[in-house]
Amino acid sequence: MRSCTLGQPVTLSAPQAPRQGIAEALGPDGALCLRTADGTLHSVIFGEIPLAPTQATL
Protein backbone atom coordinates (compact mmCIF):
# COMPACT_ATOMS: atom_id res chain seq x y z
CA MET A 1 0.00 0.00 0.00
CA ARG A 2 1.09 3.55 -0.64
CA SER A 3 0.07 6.88 0.83
CA CYS A 4 1.21 10.46 0.26
CA THR A 5 0.93 11.08 4.02
CA LEU A 6 3.60 8.59 5.15
CA GLY A 7 6.50 10.30 6.88
CA GLN A 8 4.56 13.57 7.05
CA PRO A 9 3.14 15.46 10.03
CA VAL A 10 -0.65 15.20 9.91
CA THR A 11 -3.67 16.34 11.87
CA LEU A 12 -6.32 13.65 12.01
CA SER A 13 -9.94 14.67 12.47
CA ALA A 14 -11.51 11.70 14.23
CA PRO A 15 -14.87 11.20 15.95
CA GLN A 16 -13.22 10.74 19.38
CA ALA A 17 -10.79 13.69 19.26
CA PRO A 18 -8.35 15.26 16.83
CA ARG A 19 -4.79 13.89 16.94
CA GLN A 20 -1.54 15.24 15.58
CA GLY A 21 1.52 13.21 14.77
CA ILE A 22 3.65 11.63 12.09
CA ALA A 23 2.03 9.16 9.70
CA GLU A 24 4.43 6.20 9.94
CA ALA A 25 2.87 3.29 8.10
CA LEU A 26 -0.24 1.56 6.86
CA GLY A 27 -1.25 -1.62 8.63
CA PRO A 28 -2.30 -4.80 6.82
CA ASP A 29 -5.93 -3.82 7.49
CA GLY A 30 -5.39 -0.35 5.95
CA ALA A 31 -5.18 1.42 9.31
CA LEU A 32 -2.91 4.44 9.55
CA CYS A 33 -0.15 4.13 12.14
CA LEU A 34 0.18 7.57 13.71
CA ARG A 35 3.00 8.39 16.14
CA THR A 36 2.06 11.24 18.49
CA ALA A 37 4.48 13.65 20.20
CA ASP A 38 4.61 11.50 23.35
CA GLY A 39 5.92 8.56 21.30
CA THR A 40 2.69 6.54 21.36
CA LEU A 41 1.84 4.67 18.15
CA HIS A 42 -1.89 4.73 17.37
CA SER A 43 -3.61 2.50 14.83
CA VAL A 44 -6.36 4.60 13.26
CA ILE A 45 -9.10 2.92 11.26
CA PHE A 46 -11.43 5.88 10.74
CA GLY A 47 -10.80 9.61 10.41
CA GLU A 48 -10.09 12.38 7.96
CA ILE A 49 -6.78 14.00 7.07
CA PRO A 50 -7.25 17.24 5.14
CA LEU A 51 -4.60 17.60 2.42
CA ALA A 52 -3.29 20.88 1.08
CA PRO A 53 -3.45 21.17 -2.72
CA THR A 54 -0.18 20.47 -4.47
CA GLN A 55 1.24 22.39 -7.41
CA ALA A 56 0.11 19.56 -9.72
CA THR A 57 -3.55 20.00 -8.72
CA LEU A 58 -3.70 23.80 -9.09
PDBQT receptor file of N, H, CA, C and O in Angstrom, charges set to zero:
ATOM      1  N   MET A   1       0.834  -1.185   0.000  1.00  0.00    +0.000 N 
ATOM      2  CA  MET A   1       0.000   0.000   0.000  1.00  0.00    +0.000 C 
ATOM      3  C   MET A   1       0.877   1.246   0.000  1.00  0.00    +0.000 C 
ATOM      4  O   MET A   1       1.985   1.246   0.535  1.00  0.00    +0.000 OA
ATOM      5  N   ARG A   2       0.362   2.297  -0.606  1.00  0.00    +0.000 N 
ATOM      6  H   ARG A   2      -0.539   2.297  -1.040  1.00  0.00    +0.000 HD
ATOM      7  CA  ARG A   2       1.094   3.546  -0.643  1.00  0.00    +0.000 C 
ATOM      8  C   ARG A   2       0.187   4.669  -0.149  1.00  0.00    +0.000 C 
ATOM      9  O   ARG A   2      -1.039   4.583  -0.228  1.00  0.00    +0.000 OA
ATOM     10  N   SER A   3       0.815   5.718   0.357  1.00  0.00    +0.000 N 
ATOM     11  H   SER A   3       1.811   5.788   0.420  1.00  0.00    +0.000 HD
ATOM     12  CA  SER A   3       0.072   6.878   0.828  1.00  0.00    +0.000 C 
ATOM     13  C   SER A   3       0.976   8.098   0.763  1.00  0.00    +0.000 C 
ATOM     14  O   SER A   3       2.155   8.019   1.107  1.00  0.00    +0.000 OA
ATOM     15  N   CYS A   4       0.431   9.221   0.324  1.00  0.00    +0.000 N 
ATOM     16  H   CYS A   4      -0.527   9.286   0.045  1.00  0.00    +0.000 HD
ATOM     17  CA  CYS A   4       1.210  10.461   0.260  1.00  0.00    +0.000 C 
ATOM     18  C   CYS A   4       1.433  11.059   1.645  1.00  0.00    +0.000 C 
ATOM     19  O   CYS A   4       2.211  12.004   1.780  1.00  0.00    +0.000 OA
ATOM     20  N   THR A   5       0.781  10.540   2.669  1.00  0.00    +0.000 N 
ATOM     21  H   THR A   5       0.149   9.772   2.560  1.00  0.00    +0.000 HD
ATOM     22  CA  THR A   5       0.928  11.082   4.023  1.00  0.00    +0.000 C 
ATOM     23  C   THR A   5       2.062  10.435   4.815  1.00  0.00    +0.000 C 
ATOM     24  O   THR A   5       2.473  10.982   5.838  1.00  0.00    +0.000 OA
ATOM     25  N   LEU A   6       2.577   9.293   4.374  1.00  0.00    +0.000 N 
ATOM     26  H   LEU A   6       2.243   8.850   3.543  1.00  0.00    +0.000 HD
ATOM     27  CA  LEU A   6       3.599   8.595   5.149  1.00  0.00    +0.000 C 
ATOM     28  C   LEU A   6       4.852   9.447   5.314  1.00  0.00    +0.000 C 
ATOM     29  O   LEU A   6       5.370  10.017   4.354  1.00  0.00    +0.000 OA
ATOM     30  N   GLY A   7       5.322   9.518   6.554  1.00  0.00    +0.000 N 
ATOM     31  H   GLY A   7       4.901   9.055   7.334  1.00  0.00    +0.000 HD
ATOM     32  CA  GLY A   7       6.496  10.301   6.877  1.00  0.00    +0.000 C 
ATOM     33  C   GLY A   7       6.201  11.780   7.092  1.00  0.00    +0.000 C 
ATOM     34  O   GLY A   7       7.109  12.557   7.387  1.00  0.00    +0.000 OA
ATOM     35  N   GLN A   8       4.951  12.170   6.948  1.00  0.00    +0.000 N 
ATOM     36  H   GLN A   8       4.213  11.538   6.709  1.00  0.00    +0.000 HD
ATOM     37  CA  GLN A   8       4.556  13.568   7.055  1.00  0.00    +0.000 C 
ATOM     38  C   GLN A   8       3.827  13.847   8.365  1.00  0.00    +0.000 C 
ATOM     39  O   GLN A   8       3.150  12.970   8.901  1.00  0.00    +0.000 OA
ATOM     40  N   PRO A   9       3.965  15.072   8.882  1.00  0.00    +0.000 N 
ATOM     41  CA  PRO A   9       3.145  15.455  10.026  1.00  0.00    +0.000 C 
ATOM     42  C   PRO A   9       1.698  15.642   9.551  1.00  0.00    +0.000 C 
ATOM     43  O   PRO A   9       1.459  16.271   8.521  1.00  0.00    +0.000 OA
ATOM     44  N   VAL A  10       0.757  15.106  10.286  1.00  0.00    +0.000 N 
ATOM     45  H   VAL A  10       0.951  14.595  11.123  1.00  0.00    +0.000 HD
ATOM     46  CA  VAL A  10      -0.654  15.201   9.915  1.00  0.00    +0.000 C 
ATOM     47  C   VAL A  10      -1.497  15.551  11.131  1.00  0.00    +0.000 C 
ATOM     48  O   VAL A  10      -1.111  15.310  12.275  1.00  0.00    +0.000 OA
ATOM     49  N   THR A  11      -2.648  16.123  10.851  1.00  0.00    +0.000 N 
ATOM     50  H   THR A  11      -2.962  16.320   9.922  1.00  0.00    +0.000 HD
ATOM     51  CA  THR A  11      -3.673  16.343  11.868  1.00  0.00    +0.000 C 
ATOM     52  C   THR A  11      -4.860  15.510  11.460  1.00  0.00    +0.000 C 
ATOM     53  O   THR A  11      -5.430  15.716  10.388  1.00  0.00    +0.000 OA
ATOM     54  N   LEU A  12      -5.234  14.586  12.290  1.00  0.00    +0.000 N 
ATOM     55  H   LEU A  12      -4.771  14.419  13.161  1.00  0.00    +0.000 HD
ATOM     56  CA  LEU A  12      -6.325  13.655  12.011  1.00  0.00    +0.000 C 
ATOM     57  C   LEU A  12      -7.588  14.145  12.695  1.00  0.00    +0.000 C 
ATOM     58  O   LEU A  12      -7.613  14.332  13.911  1.00  0.00    +0.000 OA
ATOM     59  N   SER A  13      -8.634  14.351  11.910  1.00  0.00    +0.000 N 
ATOM     60  H   SER A  13      -8.613  14.199  10.922  1.00  0.00    +0.000 HD
ATOM     61  CA  SER A  13      -9.943  14.671  12.470  1.00  0.00    +0.000 C 
ATOM     62  C   SER A  13     -10.666  13.351  12.663  1.00  0.00    +0.000 C 
ATOM     63  O   SER A  13     -11.035  12.689  11.693  1.00  0.00    +0.000 OA
ATOM     64  N   ALA A  14     -10.867  12.970  13.913  1.00  0.00    +0.000 N 
ATOM     65  H   ALA A  14     -10.568  13.508  14.701  1.00  0.00    +0.000 HD
ATOM     66  CA  ALA A  14     -11.507  11.697  14.228  1.00  0.00    +0.000 C 
ATOM     67  C   ALA A  14     -12.716  11.947  15.121  1.00  0.00    +0.000 C 
ATOM     68  O   ALA A  14     -12.782  12.969  15.804  1.00  0.00    +0.000 OA
ATOM     69  N   PRO A  15     -13.678  11.017  15.121  1.00  0.00    +0.000 N 
ATOM     70  CA  PRO A  15     -14.871  11.200  15.953  1.00  0.00    +0.000 C 
ATOM     71  C   PRO A  15     -14.548  11.367  17.443  1.00  0.00    +0.000 C 
ATOM     72  O   PRO A  15     -15.217  12.142  18.127  1.00  0.00    +0.000 OA
ATOM     73  N   GLN A  16     -13.541  10.658  17.957  1.00  0.00    +0.000 N 
ATOM     74  H   GLN A  16     -12.998  10.028  17.402  1.00  0.00    +0.000 HD
ATOM     75  CA  GLN A  16     -13.218  10.739  19.379  1.00  0.00    +0.000 C 
ATOM     76  C   GLN A  16     -12.580  12.077  19.713  1.00  0.00    +0.000 C 
ATOM     77  O   GLN A  16     -13.066  12.783  20.596  1.00  0.00    +0.000 OA
ATOM     78  N   ALA A  17     -11.512  12.437  19.032  1.00  0.00    +0.000 N 
ATOM     79  H   ALA A  17     -11.117  11.863  18.314  1.00  0.00    +0.000 HD
ATOM     80  CA  ALA A  17     -10.793  13.690  19.257  1.00  0.00    +0.000 C 
ATOM     81  C   ALA A  17      -9.733  13.844  18.186  1.00  0.00    +0.000 C 
ATOM     82  O   ALA A  17      -9.200  12.845  17.703  1.00  0.00    +0.000 OA
ATOM     83  N   PRO A  18      -9.414  15.075  17.803  1.00  0.00    +0.000 N 
ATOM     84  CA  PRO A  18      -8.346  15.263  16.826  1.00  0.00    +0.000 C 
ATOM     85  C   PRO A  18      -7.003  14.809  17.398  1.00  0.00    +0.000 C 
ATOM     86  O   PRO A  18      -6.762  14.915  18.600  1.00  0.00    +0.000 OA
ATOM     87  N   ARG A  19      -6.144  14.307  16.533  1.00  0.00    +0.000 N 
ATOM     88  H   ARG A  19      -6.340  14.220  15.556  1.00  0.00    +0.000 HD
ATOM     89  CA  ARG A  19      -4.794  13.885  16.938  1.00  0.00    +0.000 C 
ATOM     90  C   ARG A  19      -3.803  14.438  15.943  1.00  0.00    +0.000 C 
ATOM     91  O   ARG A  19      -4.089  14.544  14.751  1.00  0.00    +0.000 OA
ATOM     92  N   GLN A  20      -2.625  14.792  16.449  1.00  0.00    +0.000 N 
ATOM     93  H   GLN A  20      -2.393  14.706  17.418  1.00  0.00    +0.000 HD
ATOM     94  CA  GLN A  20      -1.537  15.241  15.584  1.00  0.00    +0.000 C 
ATOM     95  C   GLN A  20      -0.367  14.295  15.769  1.00  0.00    +0.000 C 
ATOM     96  O   GLN A  20      -0.128  13.789  16.865  1.00  0.00    +0.000 OA
ATOM     97  N   GLY A  21       0.351  14.065  14.698  1.00  0.00    +0.000 N 
ATOM     98  H   GLY A  21       0.157  14.476  13.807  1.00  0.00    +0.000 HD
ATOM     99  CA  GLY A  21       1.519  13.205  14.774  1.00  0.00    +0.000 C 
ATOM    100  C   GLY A  21       2.128  12.994  13.409  1.00  0.00    +0.000 C 
ATOM    101  O   GLY A  21       1.828  13.710  12.454  1.00  0.00    +0.000 OA
ATOM    102  N   ILE A  22       2.991  11.995  13.337  1.00  0.00    +0.000 N 
ATOM    103  H   ILE A  22       3.235  11.414  14.113  1.00  0.00    +0.000 HD
ATOM    104  CA  ILE A  22       3.649  11.630  12.087  1.00  0.00    +0.000 C 
ATOM    105  C   ILE A  22       3.011  10.342  11.572  1.00  0.00    +0.000 C 
ATOM    106  O   ILE A  22       2.916   9.353  12.299  1.00  0.00    +0.000 OA
ATOM    107  N   ALA A  23       2.579  10.364  10.324  1.00  0.00    +0.000 N 
ATOM    108  H   ALA A  23       2.655  11.167   9.734  1.00  0.00    +0.000 HD
ATOM    109  CA  ALA A  23       2.026   9.163   9.699  1.00  0.00    +0.000 C 
ATOM    110  C   ALA A  23       3.191   8.233   9.386  1.00  0.00    +0.000 C 
ATOM    111  O   ALA A  23       4.017   8.542   8.528  1.00  0.00    +0.000 OA
ATOM    112  N   GLU A  24       3.265   7.097  10.076  1.00  0.00    +0.000 N 
ATOM    113  H   GLU A  24       2.594   6.846  10.773  1.00  0.00    +0.000 HD
ATOM    114  CA  GLU A  24       4.430   6.203   9.940  1.00  0.00    +0.000 C 
ATOM    115  C   GLU A  24       4.240   5.061   8.963  1.00  0.00    +0.000 C 
ATOM    116  O   GLU A  24       5.169   4.708   8.236  1.00  0.00    +0.000 OA
ATOM    117  N   ALA A  25       3.054   4.479   8.934  1.00  0.00    +0.000 N 
ATOM    118  H   ALA A  25       2.300   4.766   9.525  1.00  0.00    +0.000 HD
ATOM    119  CA  ALA A  25       2.865   3.294   8.098  1.00  0.00    +0.000 C 
ATOM    120  C   ALA A  25       1.383   3.036   7.898  1.00  0.00    +0.000 C 
ATOM    121  O   ALA A  25       0.526   3.674   8.510  1.00  0.00    +0.000 OA
ATOM    122  N   LEU A  26       1.106   2.076   7.017  1.00  0.00    +0.000 N 
ATOM    123  H   LEU A  26       1.801   1.557   6.520  1.00  0.00    +0.000 HD
ATOM    124  CA  LEU A  26      -0.242   1.562   6.856  1.00  0.00    +0.000 C 
ATOM    125  C   LEU A  26      -0.230   0.113   7.292  1.00  0.00    +0.000 C 
ATOM    126  O   LEU A  26       0.616  -0.667   6.854  1.00  0.00    +0.000 OA
ATOM    127  N   GLY A  27      -1.167  -0.251   8.153  1.00  0.00    +0.000 N 
ATOM    128  H   GLY A  27      -1.855   0.382   8.509  1.00  0.00    +0.000 HD
ATOM    129  CA  GLY A  27      -1.248  -1.622   8.630  1.00  0.00    +0.000 C 
ATOM    130  C   GLY A  27      -1.835  -2.539   7.570  1.00  0.00    +0.000 C 
ATOM    131  O   GLY A  27      -2.349  -2.061   6.559  1.00  0.00    +0.000 OA
ATOM    132  N   PRO A  28      -1.768  -3.834   7.779  1.00  0.00    +0.000 N 
ATOM    133  CA  PRO A  28      -2.304  -4.796   6.817  1.00  0.00    +0.000 C 
ATOM    134  C   PRO A  28      -3.808  -4.637   6.603  1.00  0.00    +0.000 C 
ATOM    135  O   PRO A  28      -4.340  -5.029   5.565  1.00  0.00    +0.000 OA
ATOM    136  N   ASP A  29      -4.489  -4.058   7.596  1.00  0.00    +0.000 N 
ATOM    137  H   ASP A  29      -4.057  -3.739   8.440  1.00  0.00    +0.000 HD
ATOM    138  CA  ASP A  29      -5.933  -3.824   7.490  1.00  0.00    +0.000 C 
ATOM    139  C   ASP A  29      -6.244  -2.446   6.916  1.00  0.00    +0.000 C 
ATOM    140  O   ASP A  29      -7.412  -2.067   6.833  1.00  0.00    +0.000 OA
ATOM    141  N   GLY A  30      -5.203  -1.678   6.512  1.00  0.00    +0.000 N 
ATOM    142  H   GLY A  30      -4.254  -1.987   6.579  1.00  0.00    +0.000 HD
ATOM    143  CA  GLY A  30      -5.394  -0.351   5.950  1.00  0.00    +0.000 C 
ATOM    144  C   GLY A  30      -5.368   0.756   6.981  1.00  0.00    +0.000 C 
ATOM    145  O   GLY A  30      -5.495   1.929   6.628  1.00  0.00    +0.000 OA
ATOM    146  N   ALA A  31      -5.207   0.409   8.250  1.00  0.00    +0.000 N 
ATOM    147  H   ALA A  31      -5.104  -0.544   8.536  1.00  0.00    +0.000 HD
ATOM    148  CA  ALA A  31      -5.180   1.416   9.309  1.00  0.00    +0.000 C 
ATOM    149  C   ALA A  31      -3.921   2.264   9.199  1.00  0.00    +0.000 C 
ATOM    150  O   ALA A  31      -2.854   1.768   8.838  1.00  0.00    +0.000 OA
ATOM    151  N   LEU A  32      -4.058   3.543   9.513  1.00  0.00    +0.000 N 
ATOM    152  H   LEU A  32      -4.925   3.945   9.807  1.00  0.00    +0.000 HD
ATOM    153  CA  LEU A  32      -2.914   4.444   9.547  1.00  0.00    +0.000 C 
ATOM    154  C   LEU A  32      -2.234   4.333  10.897  1.00  0.00    +0.000 C 
ATOM    155  O   LEU A  32      -2.893   4.409  11.934  1.00  0.00    +0.000 OA
ATOM    156  N   CYS A  33      -0.934   4.154  10.896  1.00  0.00    +0.000 N 
ATOM    157  H   CYS A  33      -0.398   4.092  10.054  1.00  0.00    +0.000 HD
ATOM    158  CA  CYS A  33      -0.151   4.128  12.138  1.00  0.00    +0.000 C 
ATOM    159  C   CYS A  33       0.379   5.532  12.363  1.00  0.00    +0.000 C 
ATOM    160  O   CYS A  33       1.224   6.018  11.611  1.00  0.00    +0.000 OA
ATOM    161  N   LEU A  34      -0.127   6.180  13.408  1.00  0.00    +0.000 N 
ATOM    162  H   LEU A  34      -0.813   5.785  14.019  1.00  0.00    +0.000 HD
ATOM    163  CA  LEU A  34       0.177   7.575  13.706  1.00  0.00    +0.000 C 
ATOM    164  C   LEU A  34       0.958   7.659  15.003  1.00  0.00    +0.000 C 
ATOM    165  O   LEU A  34       0.478   7.226  16.051  1.00  0.00    +0.000 OA
ATOM    166  N   ARG A  35       2.177   8.223  14.939  1.00  0.00    +0.000 N 
ATOM    167  H   ARG A  35       2.567   8.576  14.088  1.00  0.00    +0.000 HD
ATOM    168  CA  ARG A  35       3.003   8.394  16.139  1.00  0.00    +0.000 C 
ATOM    169  C   ARG A  35       2.803   9.811  16.651  1.00  0.00    +0.000 C 
ATOM    170  O   ARG A  35       3.098  10.777  15.948  1.00  0.00    +0.000 OA
ATOM    171  N   THR A  36       2.299   9.937  17.888  1.00  0.00    +0.000 N 
ATOM    172  H   THR A  36       2.059   9.152  18.459  1.00  0.00    +0.000 HD
ATOM    173  CA  THR A  36       2.064  11.238  18.487  1.00  0.00    +0.000 C 
ATOM    174  C   THR A  36       3.326  11.743  19.186  1.00  0.00    +0.000 C 
ATOM    175  O   THR A  36       4.300  11.004  19.329  1.00  0.00    +0.000 OA
ATOM    176  N   ALA A  37       3.303  12.996  19.616  1.00  0.00    +0.000 N 
ATOM    177  H   ALA A  37       2.511  13.596  19.500  1.00  0.00    +0.000 HD
ATOM    178  CA  ALA A  37       4.483  13.647  20.199  1.00  0.00    +0.000 C 
ATOM    179  C   ALA A  37       5.018  12.922  21.427  1.00  0.00    +0.000 C 
ATOM    180  O   ALA A  37       6.214  12.995  21.713  1.00  0.00    +0.000 OA
ATOM    181  N   ASP A  38       4.151  12.222  22.159  1.00  0.00    +0.000 N 
ATOM    182  H   ASP A  38       3.180  12.163  21.927  1.00  0.00    +0.000 HD
ATOM    183  CA  ASP A  38       4.612  11.503  23.354  1.00  0.00    +0.000 C 
ATOM    184  C   ASP A  38       5.216  10.142  23.025  1.00  0.00    +0.000 C 
ATOM    185  O   ASP A  38       5.604   9.399  23.926  1.00  0.00    +0.000 OA
ATOM    186  N   GLY A  39       5.297   9.811  21.723  1.00  0.00    +0.000 N 
ATOM    187  H   GLY A  39       4.982  10.415  20.991  1.00  0.00    +0.000 HD
ATOM    188  CA  GLY A  39       5.917   8.558  21.296  1.00  0.00    +0.000 C 
ATOM    189  C   GLY A  39       4.958   7.395  21.146  1.00  0.00    +0.000 C 
ATOM    190  O   GLY A  39       5.366   6.306  20.740  1.00  0.00    +0.000 OA
ATOM    191  N   THR A  40       3.686   7.607  21.466  1.00  0.00    +0.000 N 
ATOM    192  H   THR A  40       3.355   8.491  21.796  1.00  0.00    +0.000 HD
ATOM    193  CA  THR A  40       2.695   6.538  21.357  1.00  0.00    +0.000 C 
ATOM    194  C   THR A  40       2.332   6.302  19.893  1.00  0.00    +0.000 C 
ATOM    195  O   THR A  40       2.136   7.251  19.134  1.00  0.00    +0.000 OA
ATOM    196  N   LEU A  41       2.245   5.035  19.504  1.00  0.00    +0.000 N 
ATOM    197  H   LEU A  41       2.404   4.264  20.121  1.00  0.00    +0.000 HD
ATOM    198  CA  LEU A  41       1.835   4.672  18.152  1.00  0.00    +0.000 C 
ATOM    199  C   LEU A  41       0.368   4.269  18.186  1.00  0.00    +0.000 C 
ATOM    200  O   LEU A  41      -0.012   3.328  18.883  1.00  0.00    +0.000 OA
ATOM    201  N   HIS A  42      -0.452   4.986  17.431  1.00  0.00    +0.000 N 
ATOM    202  H   HIS A  42      -0.143   5.751  16.865  1.00  0.00    +0.000 HD
ATOM    203  CA  HIS A  42      -1.887   4.730  17.371  1.00  0.00    +0.000 C 
ATOM    204  C   HIS A  42      -2.224   4.088  16.028  1.00  0.00    +0.000 C 
ATOM    205  O   HIS A  42      -1.692   4.491  14.993  1.00  0.00    +0.000 OA
ATOM    206  N   SER A  43      -3.094   3.107  16.044  1.00  0.00    +0.000 N 
ATOM    207  H   SER A  43      -3.527   2.780  16.885  1.00  0.00    +0.000 HD
ATOM    208  CA  SER A  43      -3.609   2.503  14.830  1.00  0.00    +0.000 C 
ATOM    209  C   SER A  43      -4.987   3.100  14.590  1.00  0.00    +0.000 C 
ATOM    210  O   SER A  43      -5.907   2.881  15.379  1.00  0.00    +0.000 OA
ATOM    211  N   VAL A  44      -5.135   3.850  13.509  1.00  0.00    +0.000 N 
ATOM    212  H   VAL A  44      -4.388   4.028  12.868  1.00  0.00    +0.000 HD
ATOM    213  CA  VAL A  44      -6.362   4.600  13.256  1.00  0.00    +0.000 C 
ATOM    214  C   VAL A  44      -7.083   3.994  12.063  1.00  0.00    +0.000 C 
ATOM    215  O   VAL A  44      -6.552   3.947  10.953  1.00  0.00    +0.000 OA
ATOM    216  N   ILE A  45      -8.294   3.534  12.310  1.00  0.00    +0.000 N 
ATOM    217  H   ILE A  45      -8.726   3.572  13.211  1.00  0.00    +0.000 HD
ATOM    218  CA  ILE A  45      -9.102   2.918  11.257  1.00  0.00    +0.000 C 
ATOM    219  C   ILE A  45      -9.966   3.952  10.547  1.00  0.00    +0.000 C 
ATOM    220  O   ILE A  45     -10.174   3.866   9.337  1.00  0.00    +0.000 OA
ATOM    221  N   PHE A  46     -10.470   4.933  11.299  1.00  0.00    +0.000 N 
ATOM    222  H   PHE A  46     -10.300   5.003  12.282  1.00  0.00    +0.000 HD
ATOM    223  CA  PHE A  46     -11.426   5.881  10.737  1.00  0.00    +0.000 C 
ATOM    224  C   PHE A  46     -11.049   7.298  11.122  1.00  0.00    +0.000 C 
ATOM    225  O   PHE A  46     -10.739   7.565  12.283  1.00  0.00    +0.000 OA
ATOM    226  N   GLY A  47     -11.072   8.202  10.165  1.00  0.00    +0.000 N 
ATOM    227  H   GLY A  47     -11.323   7.985   9.222  1.00  0.00    +0.000 HD
ATOM    228  CA  GLY A  47     -10.797   9.613  10.411  1.00  0.00    +0.000 C 
ATOM    229  C   GLY A  47     -10.569  10.316   9.091  1.00  0.00    +0.000 C 
ATOM    230  O   GLY A  47     -10.640   9.700   8.027  1.00  0.00    +0.000 OA
ATOM    231  N   GLU A  48     -10.298  11.587   9.160  1.00  0.00    +0.000 N 
ATOM    232  H   GLU A  48     -10.240  12.087  10.024  1.00  0.00    +0.000 HD
ATOM    233  CA  GLU A  48     -10.085  12.382   7.962  1.00  0.00    +0.000 C 
ATOM    234  C   GLU A  48      -8.814  13.200   8.126  1.00  0.00    +0.000 C 
ATOM    235  O   GLU A  48      -8.580  13.802   9.174  1.00  0.00    +0.000 OA
ATOM    236  N   ILE A  49      -7.997  13.215   7.082  1.00  0.00    +0.000 N 
ATOM    237  H   ILE A  49      -8.187  12.726   6.230  1.00  0.00    +0.000 HD
ATOM    238  CA  ILE A  49      -6.779  14.004   7.069  1.00  0.00    +0.000 C 
ATOM    239  C   ILE A  49      -6.902  14.993   5.915  1.00  0.00    +0.000 C 
ATOM    240  O   ILE A  49      -6.766  14.610   4.753  1.00  0.00    +0.000 OA
ATOM    241  N   PRO A  50      -7.160  16.265   6.229  1.00  0.00    +0.000 N 
ATOM    242  CA  PRO A  50      -7.248  17.244   5.136  1.00  0.00    +0.000 C 
ATOM    243  C   PRO A  50      -5.878  17.430   4.487  1.00  0.00    +0.000 C 
ATOM    244  O   PRO A  50      -4.872  17.561   5.184  1.00  0.00    +0.000 OA
ATOM    245  N   LEU A  51      -5.839  17.441   3.166  1.00  0.00    +0.000 N 
ATOM    246  H   LEU A  51      -6.657  17.335   2.600  1.00  0.00    +0.000 HD
ATOM    247  CA  LEU A  51      -4.597  17.598   2.420  1.00  0.00    +0.000 C 
ATOM    248  C   LEU A  51      -4.595  18.958   1.737  1.00  0.00    +0.000 C 
ATOM    249  O   LEU A  51      -5.603  19.390   1.179  1.00  0.00    +0.000 OA
ATOM    250  N   ALA A  52      -3.455  19.620   1.789  1.00  0.00    +0.000 N 
ATOM    251  H   ALA A  52      -2.635  19.270   2.242  1.00  0.00    +0.000 HD
ATOM    252  CA  ALA A  52      -3.295  20.884   1.076  1.00  0.00    +0.000 C 
ATOM    253  C   ALA A  52      -3.114  20.581  -0.400  1.00  0.00    +0.000 C 
ATOM    254  O   ALA A  52      -2.490  19.579  -0.748  1.00  0.00    +0.000 OA
ATOM    255  N   PRO A  53      -3.651  21.429  -1.281  1.00  0.00    +0.000 N 
ATOM    256  CA  PRO A  53      -3.448  21.174  -2.716  1.00  0.00    +0.000 C 
ATOM    257  C   PRO A  53      -1.972  21.281  -3.085  1.00  0.00    +0.000 C 
ATOM    258  O   PRO A  53      -1.239  22.114  -2.553  1.00  0.00    +0.000 OA
ATOM    259  N   THR A  54      -1.564  20.433  -3.991  1.00  0.00    +0.000 N 
ATOM    260  H   THR A  54      -2.159  19.756  -4.424  1.00  0.00    +0.000 HD
ATOM    261  CA  THR A  54      -0.177  20.474  -4.475  1.00  0.00    +0.000 C 
ATOM    262  C   THR A  54      -0.131  21.295  -5.757  1.00  0.00    +0.000 C 
ATOM    263  O   THR A  54      -1.167  21.619  -6.336  1.00  0.00    +0.000 OA
ATOM    264  N   GLN A  55       1.055  21.620  -6.183  1.00  0.00    +0.000 N 
ATOM    265  H   GLN A  55       1.897  21.356  -5.713  1.00  0.00    +0.000 HD
ATOM    266  CA  GLN A  55       1.244  22.390  -7.405  1.00  0.00    +0.000 C 
ATOM    267  C   GLN A  55       0.597  21.672  -8.592  1.00  0.00    +0.000 C 
ATOM    268  O   GLN A  55       0.057  22.321  -9.488  1.00  0.00    +0.000 OA
ATOM    269  N   ALA A  56       0.649  20.337  -8.603  1.00  0.00    +0.000 N 
ATOM    270  H   ALA A  56       1.088  19.810  -7.875  1.00  0.00    +0.000 HD
ATOM    271  CA  ALA A  56       0.115  19.562  -9.718  1.00  0.00    +0.000 C 
ATOM    272  C   ALA A  56      -1.401  19.660  -9.812  1.00  0.00    +0.000 C 
ATOM    273  O   ALA A  56      -1.955  19.464 -10.894  1.00  0.00    +0.000 OA
ATOM    274  N   THR A  57      -2.097  19.960  -8.699  1.00  0.00    +0.000 N 
ATOM    275  H   THR A  57      -1.647  20.119  -7.821  1.00  0.00    +0.000 HD
ATOM    276  CA  THR A  57      -3.550  20.003  -8.722  1.00  0.00    +0.000 C 
ATOM    277  C   THR A  57      -4.091  21.403  -8.896  1.00  0.00    +0.000 C 
ATOM    278  O   THR A  57      -5.307  21.577  -8.987  1.00  0.00    +0.000 OA
ATOM    279  N   LEU A  58      -3.232  22.413  -8.947  1.00  0.00    +0.000 N 
ATOM    280  H   LEU A  58      -2.245  22.272  -8.873  1.00  0.00    +0.000 HD
ATOM    281  CA  LEU A  58      -3.704  23.797  -9.086  1.00  0.00    +0.000 C 
ATOM    282  C   LEU A  58      -3.998  24.147 -10.517  1.00  0.00    +0.000 C 
ATOM    283  O   LEU A  58      -4.404  25.272 -10.807  1.00  0.00    +0.000 OA
TER     284      LEU A  58
